[in-house]
Amino acid sequence: MTIITMRAALTACAFATLGLSATPALSQQSIVIKFSHVVANDTPKGKGAERFKELAEKATNGRVKVEVYPNSTLYKDKEELEALQLGSVQMLAPSLAKFGPLGAKEFEVFDLPYIFPNKAVLKRVTEGPVGQGLFQKLESRGIKGLAYWDNGMKVMTANRPLHKVSDFRALKMRIQSSKVLDEQFRALKANPQVLAFSEVYQAMQTGVVDGSENTPSNVYTQKMHEVQSNLTVSDHGYIGYAVIVNKKFWEALPADVRTQLEAAMKEATVYANTIAQKENDDALAAIKASGKTKVYTLSEDEKAEWRRALLPVHKSMASRVGQDLIDAIYKESEAAGVKMN
């Protein structure tokens, strides 16, 4: 499908959706929320979406029907945000890196390597004024931010061991479309390649890319461990999601329905973030048990070498994501007792 054809199709869907969303308070019909995402149902995000569906439908006594579309069944990475803005879907949970290409490049601060020394700092950021300030930047683009969902800390995979910084040299590493992630792999002397999530397995299988970074749950559920010989537990970066909704759709909902959905989202968020670590721990154990991928954990000295190579990315990307934003996260780290250097 060409871009023009896709836009036309999305626009046609948008008119149909807007026709529904303009009348939720006037109609006895169910209000339909199409919730699209690109990962499997048995991932933290997939399970969080299903929990939100269950809670939302119960809280509204069936006034709201949530249709969950996992695994890029509706839209791929590069299509889904435009679909949301046009109203073809009402809700997404894209990874935080997706907002950079949309123009909200400040969200790429989440991609900075070793920016979050622990989960306490991460929670202070996503649940505090920094996270809410970032959501406000989406509103002018027709998007309302509802919640931050964790996936977890990243691992590296490749068809060679990745222990030292020099091991990355000349590797073709898949990334999401993010200038920060591009800079991260260039700092490691690798060659970053932007690919949609749904295309990664085949690209690894055919040698289009040599490796990637992701969380263990995504690696396992997408079977990437079957086409990668090595996995390194590095905890060098974070993958999280923003649950977002079409702003016009959200504001057209009856006030009581919005309140019920907000409560359902709050409960679903606690659930999704609680299970994320266990899901990743279980996935890593399953990858080890498969015998198809050798799992290696960086030593403290090796991790220190990675940090030395990657922390300069904070400085080189400051003009893009904002030095004030980086400093705000550093302050949250210091408040939690961790000094960034």
C-alpha positions as CSV (number, residue, x, y, z in Angstrom):
1,M,0.0,0.0,0.0
2,T,1.4,3.4,-0.9
3,I,1.7,6.2,1.6
4,I,-1.0,8.2,-0.3
5,T,-3.3,5.2,-0.4
6,M,-2.7,4.5,3.3
7,R,-3.5,8.1,4.2
8,A,-6.7,8.0,2.2
9,A,-7.7,4.8,4.0
10,L,-6.9,6.2,7.4
11,T,-8.8,9.4,6.6
12,A,-11.8,7.4,5.6
13,C,-11.6,5.4,8.8
14,A,-11.2,8.7,10.7
15,F,-14.5,10.1,9.5
16,A,-16.3,7.0,10.6
17,T,-14.6,7.0,14.0
18,L,-15.3,10.7,14.5
19,G,-18.9,10.1,13.7
20,L,-19.0,7.7,16.7
21,S,-16.9,9.7,19.0
22,A,-18.9,12.8,18.6
23,T,-22.0,11.2,20.0
24,P,-21.1,9.0,22.9
25,A,-23.2,11.1,25.3
26,L,-26.2,11.0,23.0
27,S,-26.3,7.3,22.1
28,Q,-27.1,4.2,24.0
29,Q,-24.7,2.2,21.8
30,S,-21.4,1.0,23.3
31,I,-18.5,3.4,23.0
32,V,-15.8,1.5,21.1
33,I,-12.1,2.0,22.0
34,K,-9.8,0.4,19.5
35,F,-6.5,-0.2,21.4
36,S,-3.7,-1.1,19.0
37,H,-0.2,-2.2,19.9
38,V,2.7,-3.9,18.2
39,V,3.8,-6.6,20.7
40,A,2.4,-10.0,21.7
41,N,-0.4,-10.6,24.1
42,D,1.8,-12.4,26.6
43,T,4.2,-9.4,27.2
44,P,3.8,-6.9,30.0
45,K,2.2,-4.4,27.6
46,G,0.0,-7.0,26.0
47,K,-1.2,-8.2,29.4
48,G,-1.7,-4.6,30.6
49,A,-3.9,-3.9,27.6
50,E,-6.1,-6.9,28.3
51,R,-6.4,-6.0,32.0
52,F,-7.5,-2.4,31.0
53,K,-10.1,-3.9,28.7
54,E,-11.4,-6.1,31.5
55,L,-11.5,-3.2,34.0
56,A,-12.9,-0.6,31.6
57,E,-15.8,-2.7,30.5
58,K,-16.6,-3.7,34.1
59,A,-16.3,-0.2,35.4
60,T,-18.6,1.3,32.7
61,N,-21.1,-1.6,32.9
62,G,-20.6,-2.3,29.3
63,R,-21.0,1.3,28.0
64,V,-17.4,1.0,26.8
65,K,-16.2,-1.8,24.6
66,V,-12.4,-2.1,24.3
67,E,-11.1,-3.9,21.3
68,V,-7.4,-4.9,21.7
69,Y,-5.4,-5.4,18.5
70,P,-1.9,-6.8,19.3
71,N,1.1,-7.7,17.2
72,S,0.8,-5.0,14.6
73,T,-2.5,-6.5,13.4
74,L,-3.8,-3.1,12.6
75,Y,-0.8,-0.8,12.2
76,K,3.0,-1.1,12.3
77,D,5.4,1.1,14.3
78,K,5.5,3.9,11.7
79,E,1.8,4.0,11.0
80,E,0.1,3.8,14.4
81,L,0.7,7.4,15.7
82,E,-0.8,8.8,12.5
83,A,-3.7,6.4,12.8
84,L,-4.3,7.7,16.3
85,Q,-4.2,11.3,15.3
86,L,-6.6,10.7,12.5
87,G,-9.0,8.8,14.8
88,S,-8.7,5.5,13.1
89,V,-7.8,4.0,16.5
90,Q,-8.5,5.6,19.8
91,M,-5.7,4.2,22.1
92,L,-2.1,3.1,21.7
93,A,0.8,2.2,24.0
94,P,3.8,3.1,21.8
95,S,7.3,2.9,23.2
96,L,8.6,6.3,24.4
97,A,11.1,6.5,21.5
98,K,8.2,6.8,19.0
99,F,7.5,10.4,19.9
100,G,10.8,11.8,18.7
101,P,9.8,11.5,15.0
102,L,6.4,13.0,15.8
103,G,8.2,16.2,16.9
104,A,8.2,15.6,20.7
105,K,11.9,14.9,20.7
106,E,12.1,15.4,24.5
107,F,10.7,11.9,25.0
108,E,14.0,10.5,23.6
109,V,15.5,11.3,27.0
110,F,14.2,7.9,28.0
111,D,16.5,6.4,25.4
112,L,19.7,7.8,26.9
113,P,21.9,5.0,28.0
114,Y,22.3,4.6,31.7
115,I,20.1,7.6,32.4
116,F,18.1,5.6,35.1
117,P,20.5,4.1,37.7
118,N,17.6,2.2,39.3
119,K,13.8,1.8,39.3
120,A,13.3,4.2,42.1
121,V,14.7,7.0,40.0
122,L,12.6,5.9,37.0
123,K,9.4,5.9,39.1
124,R,10.2,9.4,40.4
125,V,10.5,10.6,36.8
126,T,7.4,8.9,35.3
127,E,5.1,9.6,38.3
128,G,6.3,13.1,39.0
129,P,6.3,16.5,37.3
130,V,8.9,15.5,34.7
131,G,6.6,12.8,33.3
132,Q,3.5,15.0,33.4
133,G,5.3,17.8,31.7
134,L,6.3,15.5,28.9
135,F,2.6,14.4,28.4
136,Q,1.6,18.1,28.1
137,K,3.9,18.4,25.1
138,L,1.6,15.9,23.2
139,E,-1.6,17.8,23.6
140,S,-0.9,20.2,20.7
141,R,-0.5,17.2,18.5
142,G,-4.0,15.9,19.3
143,I,-2.8,13.3,21.8
144,K,-3.6,12.9,25.5
145,G,-1.2,11.0,27.7
146,L,-2.8,8.7,30.3
147,A,-0.1,6.6,31.9
148,Y,3.5,5.3,31.7
149,W,3.8,1.5,31.5
150,D,7.1,-0.3,32.2
151,N,8.6,-3.0,30.1
152,G,12.0,-3.2,31.6
153,M,15.7,-2.8,31.2
154,K,17.3,-3.7,27.9
155,V,19.6,-6.5,27.0
156,M,21.8,-6.8,23.8
157,T,21.5,-9.6,21.4
158,A,23.8,-10.5,18.4
159,N,25.4,-13.4,16.6
160,R,28.6,-12.8,18.5
161,P,29.5,-12.4,22.2
162,L,29.1,-8.8,23.4
163,H,31.3,-8.3,26.4
164,K,33.5,-5.4,25.6
165,V,32.8,-2.2,23.7
166,S,35.0,-3.3,20.9
167,D,32.7,-6.3,20.3
168,F,30.2,-4.0,18.7
169,R,32.5,-2.7,16.0
170,A,30.8,-2.8,12.5
171,L,27.8,-4.7,13.7
172,K,24.4,-3.8,12.1
173,M,22.2,-3.2,15.1
174,R,18.4,-2.7,14.7
175,I,17.0,0.4,16.5
176,Q,13.7,2.1,16.8
177,S,13.6,5.5,15.0
178,S,15.4,7.5,17.6
179,K,18.3,9.9,17.1
180,V,19.5,9.1,20.6
181,L,19.6,5.3,19.9
182,D,21.4,6.1,16.6
183,E,24.0,8.0,18.5
184,Q,24.2,5.3,21.2
185,F,25.3,2.6,18.7
186,R,27.6,5.0,16.8
187,A,29.3,5.6,20.2
188,L,29.9,1.8,20.2
189,K,31.2,1.9,16.6
190,A,28.2,-0.1,15.4
191,N,25.9,0.6,12.5
192,P,22.4,1.4,13.6
193,Q,19.5,0.3,11.3
194,V,16.0,1.5,11.7
195,L,13.4,-1.3,11.4
196,A,9.8,-1.8,12.4
197,F,9.4,-4.1,15.4
198,S,7.4,-6.6,13.3
199,E,10.3,-6.9,10.8
200,V,13.1,-7.6,13.2
201,Y,12.8,-11.4,13.4
202,Q,13.1,-11.9,9.6
203,A,15.9,-9.3,9.4
204,M,17.9,-11.2,12.0
205,Q,17.1,-14.5,10.3
206,T,18.3,-13.3,6.9
207,G,21.3,-11.3,8.1
208,V,19.9,-7.8,7.3
209,V,20.8,-7.0,10.9
210,D,23.3,-8.7,13.2
211,G,21.6,-7.8,16.5
212,S,19.4,-5.5,18.5
213,E,18.5,-4.3,21.9
214,N,15.3,-5.1,23.7
215,T,13.8,-6.4,26.9
216,P,13.9,-10.2,27.5
217,S,10.1,-10.5,27.3
218,N,10.1,-9.0,23.8
219,V,13.1,-11.1,22.7
220,Y,11.4,-14.2,23.9
221,T,7.9,-13.7,22.7
222,Q,9.1,-12.6,19.3
223,K,11.4,-15.7,19.2
224,M,14.4,-13.5,18.5
225,H,16.5,-15.8,20.6
226,E,16.0,-18.5,17.9
227,V,17.9,-16.4,15.4
228,Q,20.5,-14.8,17.8
229,S,23.4,-16.8,19.3
230,N,24.3,-14.5,22.1
231,L,22.5,-12.3,24.7
232,T,24.1,-9.9,27.1
233,V,22.4,-8.7,30.3
234,S,23.6,-5.1,30.3
235,D,20.7,-3.1,31.8
236,H,22.1,-0.2,29.7
237,G,18.7,1.3,28.7
238,Y,15.0,1.3,29.5
239,I,12.0,0.5,27.4
240,G,8.7,1.9,28.6
241,Y,5.5,2.9,27.0
242,A,3.1,5.8,27.1
243,V,-0.6,4.8,27.0
244,I,-2.1,7.6,24.9
245,V,-5.6,8.4,23.5
246,N,-7.0,10.6,20.7
247,K,-7.5,13.9,22.5
248,K,-10.8,14.8,20.7
249,F,-12.2,11.4,21.3
250,W,-11.3,11.5,25.0
251,E,-12.7,15.0,25.5
252,A,-16.0,14.0,23.8
253,L,-16.6,11.2,26.3
254,P,-19.2,11.8,29.0
255,A,-17.4,13.0,32.2
256,D,-18.5,10.0,34.2
257,V,-17.2,7.6,31.6
258,R,-13.8,9.5,31.6
259,T,-13.6,9.2,35.4
260,Q,-14.4,5.4,35.2
261,L,-11.8,4.9,32.5
262,E,-9.2,6.9,34.4
263,A,-9.7,4.6,37.4
264,A,-9.5,1.5,35.2
265,M,-6.3,2.8,33.6
266,K,-4.7,3.6,37.1
267,E,-5.4,0.0,38.2
268,A,-4.2,-1.5,34.9
269,T,-1.0,0.6,35.2
270,V,-0.3,-0.8,38.7
271,Y,-0.8,-4.3,37.3
272,A,1.3,-3.8,34.2
273,N,4.2,-2.3,36.1
274,T,4.1,-4.9,38.8
275,I,4.3,-7.8,36.4
276,A,6.9,-6.3,34.1
277,Q,10.0,-7.5,36.1
278,K,8.6,-11.0,36.6
279,E,7.8,-11.3,33.0
280,N,11.3,-10.3,32.0
281,D,12.9,-12.6,34.6
282,D,10.7,-15.5,33.4
283,A,11.6,-14.7,29.7
284,L,15.3,-14.7,30.5
285,A,15.0,-18.0,32.2
286,A,13.1,-19.4,29.3
287,I,15.8,-18.2,26.8
288,K,18.5,-19.8,28.9
289,A,16.5,-23.1,29.1
290,S,16.0,-23.1,25.3
291,G,19.7,-23.7,24.8
292,K,19.5,-21.6,21.6
293,T,21.1,-18.5,22.9
294,K,24.1,-18.1,25.3
295,V,23.2,-15.7,28.0
296,Y,26.0,-13.6,29.6
297,T,25.8,-11.0,32.4
298,L,28.3,-8.1,32.3
299,S,30.8,-8.0,35.1
300,E,31.1,-4.7,37.1
301,D,34.3,-3.8,35.2
302,E,32.7,-4.5,31.8
303,K,29.6,-2.5,32.7
304,A,31.9,0.4,33.8
305,E,33.6,0.3,30.4
306,W,30.2,0.4,28.7
307,R,29.2,3.4,30.8
308,R,32.3,5.3,30.0
309,A,31.6,4.8,26.3
310,L,28.0,5.7,26.5
311,L,27.6,8.4,29.1
312,P,29.0,11.0,26.6
313,V,25.8,10.4,24.6
314,H,24.0,12.5,27.3
315,K,26.1,15.5,26.4
316,S,26.0,15.0,22.6
317,M,22.1,14.7,22.7
318,A,21.5,17.5,25.2
319,S,20.7,20.0,22.4
320,R,18.1,17.6,21.1
321,V,16.3,16.4,24.2
322,G,17.0,19.4,26.4
323,Q,19.8,19.9,28.9
324,D,17.2,21.1,31.4
325,L,15.3,17.8,31.1
326,I,18.5,15.8,31.5
327,D,19.4,17.9,34.6
328,A,15.9,17.3,36.0
329,I,16.4,13.6,35.8
330,Y,19.9,13.9,37.3
331,K,18.3,15.8,40.3
332,E,15.8,12.9,40.7
333,S,18.8,10.5,40.8
334,E,20.6,12.6,43.4
335,A,17.4,12.8,45.5
336,A,17.3,9.0,45.4
337,G,20.9,8.9,46.6
338,V,22.6,8.3,43.3
339,K,25.1,10.7,41.8
340,M,25.4,10.8,38.0
341,N,28.8,11.3,36.5
